[in-house]
Amino acid sequence: MVGRTPDPARRAVGRTAGCLAALTLLIIGLEGCAEPPSSASSTATPSGNQPLAVDRLDPHDWLSLGPYGVGNLGCSGDEIAWTSSTQPISKQNNRNDVIKVANLTAPDPRVVASARHGGDLTDALRATGSWLVYLEYRQNGQTSSADFWYLNAVNWTNEQLIGLASATSGPALQELPSYDAADGRVVWNQLNSTGESILRMYDLGKGQWTTLPLPATMYPVQPTLSANSVVFVDNSTDPYRAQEDFFSRRGSIRRFDLSTNKITTLSSDPSAWMPQARGDEVIWTAMPSTGPSAVSGVQLEGGPITAFGSDPVAPLTDGSIVVWYDSSDLNFMAFGLSSHHLVDLKIGNWPDIRSVFALCGDRVFFALPPVLDGSSSTIRYFVLPAGQV
């Protein structure tokens, strides 16, 4: 499978040379396609296009890891999780092969999961309650397929491990699953035995697997959860889907109601990528073929679409705030969904704060690449300015 070529000036470190090595930062800016159809949904722009400047925020050093990298970050309550390595970054065989968790107020890192099959653990960390969902996989050479993948959930309080899904052969190896966890459930997309994309869900409380009943005409990818809704990208609406690999798939935003099995369209624009649903809000990266990418959002129940800002990397929301790294401004940006304030967050004295990060309550945790941090890693956080976002 051949994907669009990322624009080097507007990309972060994503899955490696074959588009498969881990999702540490998301690719922003895809080129080489024609103009997609415009959205049938109305679009609103937040009042005041110029962001509010805030005084420079001093980050707090939370945990020094020394010469061990951070592949990704996640959190739930006061627990912070990250992928890391058992080998220092100076070693040639360095790879992210463990997941550690520490408490916000009393950080004492402990390993809660490891690469049991010899793969990599650098993809997203999704948490719900005391459960952490992660993916282990091994890339097949420089191709955009895998030798194997295992999607797991681990309970960091008792180390209970649940194998949610896996693939060691067949069509499922051609596309790694995207996944999310919230409200006691896990949802992911995968290819079935005939190569069709399906959405699977696991209820952590009931111990039940479910395949969502979606029309065969849809190609669901990149699912996300909020309450009784699963929101996903329907790649079948993207006229350029034949040119995309699994990582660059885009499409319309659909919502599946778990209580009624009803499907609604939240955005018909086929340029949506990597949505996140939390609370009553759904956000995503809009990737048009011309012009800058944008952080877009809509209410879970539908309505006008809002463009919060441009040039985003990995926008995150908790349902009240949207935070992203702006690849043009080289800073974090935040938008308050109630205040309608767009805020430019100046963090420390780094000229470029591109990093992996996680939104945890009123704090944003981040870890700079070791090459920018004295060949070591430190997990830091800053507190979002109260009353401004």
Secondary structure as UniProt FT lines:
FT   HELIX           8..10
FT   TURN            17..18
FT   STRAND          43..44
FT   STRAND          52..53
FT   STRAND          60..66
FT   STRAND          73..76
FT   TURN            77..78
FT   STRAND          79..84
FT   TURN            89..90
FT   TURN            92..93
FT   STRAND          98..103
FT   STRAND          110..114
FT   TURN            116..117
FT   STRAND          126..128
FT   TURN            129..130
FT   STRAND          131..139
FT   TURN            141..142
FT   STRAND          146..155
FT   TURN            156..158
FT   STRAND          161..167
FT   HELIX           171..174
FT   STRAND          179..182
FT   TURN            183..184
FT   STRAND          185..191
FT   TURN            193..194
FT   STRAND          197..203
FT   TURN            204..207
FT   STRAND          208..211
FT   TURN            216..217
FT   STRAND          220..226
FT   TURN            227..228
FT   STRAND          229..234
FT   HELIX           235..237
FT   TURN            239..240
FT   HELIX           241..243
FT   HELIX           246..248
FT   STRAND          251..257
FT   TURN            258..260
FT   STRAND          263..278
FT   TURN            279..280
FT   STRAND          281..286
FT   STRAND          294..299
FT   TURN            300..301
FT   STRAND          305..310
FT   STRAND          312..317
FT   STRAND          321..326
FT   TURN            327..330
FT   STRAND          331..336
FT   TURN            337..339
FT   STRAND          342..345
FT   TURN            348..349
FT   STRAND          356..360
FT   TURN            361..362
FT   STRAND          363..367
FT   HELIX           370..372
FT   TURN            373..375
FT   STRAND          377..383
FT   TURN            386..388
//
